[in-house]
Amino acid sequence: MDKNDDSVLFLLQDIKELLFGTALILLSVAIGIMGWLLRDADFNVEGICLIANILFFAYGGFHIWNGWTAHKLIEENREARKQEEQGGPHAL
């Protein structure tokens, strides 16, 4: 693999960030439902789950934002560049 062409690796890393952020947000939803179901406990489970819910949601949102905006995929037309270098039909 060419060292200058790491766009596939960057894309896979961004997809990993998006999936991890989505999993964290789903976990925060599950914790929120668990806190709602356990609201009649002796101690304040609902408050603890609310704090954990907010933290997991924010951390998941951060990962989604980082995966969405971290890298820009630049598409290059290598065939046209090779033809220009070889003096092909589009050569100047």
C-alpha positions in Angstrom: 0.0 0.0 0.0 1.3 3.4 -0.9 2.1 5.5 2.1 0.6 8.6 0.6 -2.7 6.9 0.1 -4.1 6.3 3.6 -7.6 7.4 2.8 -9.0 3.9 3.2 -7.5 3.6 6.7 -8.8 7.0 7.6 -12.2 6.1 6.4 -12.2 2.9 8.4 -11.1 4.8 11.5 -14.0 7.3 11.0 -16.5 4.4 10.6 -15.1 2.9 13.9 -15.6 6.2 15.6 -19.2 6.5 14.3 -20.1 2.9 15.4 -18.5 3.4 18.8 -20.4 6.7 19.4 -23.6 5.1 18.3 -23.0 2.2 20.8 -22.4 4.7 23.6 -25.6 6.6 22.8 -27.6 3.3 22.8 -26.0 2.4 26.1 -27.0 5.8 27.5 -30.6 5.1 26.4 -30.5 1.7 28.1 -29.1 3.3 31.3 -31.9 5.9 31.2 -34.6 3.2 30.9 -33.0 1.2 33.7 -33.0 4.3 35.9 -36.7 4.9 35.1 -37.6 1.3 35.9 -35.6 1.4 39.2 -37.0 4.7 40.4 -38.8 3.2 43.4 -35.6 1.9 45.0 -34.5 3.0 48.5 -31.6 5.2 47.3 -31.5 7.6 44.4 -30.8 5.2 41.5 -32.7 7.5 39.1 -30.3 10.4 39.8 -27.2 8.2 39.4 -28.5 6.8 36.1 -29.4 10.3 34.9 -25.8 11.5 35.5 -24.4 8.3 33.8 -27.0 8.8 31.0 -25.8 12.4 30.3 -22.1 11.5 30.4 -22.5 8.5 28.1 -24.6 10.5 25.7 -22.1 13.4 25.6 -19.2 11.0 25.1 -21.0 9.1 22.3 -21.9 12.4 20.7 -18.3 13.5 20.8 -17.2 10.3 19.1 -19.9 10.7 16.4 -18.8 14.3 15.8 -15.2 13.3 15.7 -15.9 10.5 13.2 -18.0 12.7 11.0 -15.7 15.7 10.8 -12.2 14.4 11.4 -11.1 13.6 7.9 -12.1 14.8 4.5 -12.0 12.2 1.7 -10.4 13.7 -1.4 -11.1 11.8 -4.5 -8.4 11.9 -7.2 -8.6 10.9 -10.8 -5.4 9.0 -11.2 -6.1 7.8 -14.8 -6.2 11.4 -16.1 -3.0 12.2 -14.3 -1.2 9.1 -15.6 -2.3 10.0 -19.2 -1.0 13.6 -18.8 2.3 12.3 -17.5 2.6 9.8 -20.4 1.6 12.3 -23.1 -1.8 10.8 -23.7 -4.7 12.4 -25.6 -5.3 15.0 -22.9 -1.7 16.1 -22.7 -1.0 19.8 -23.0 
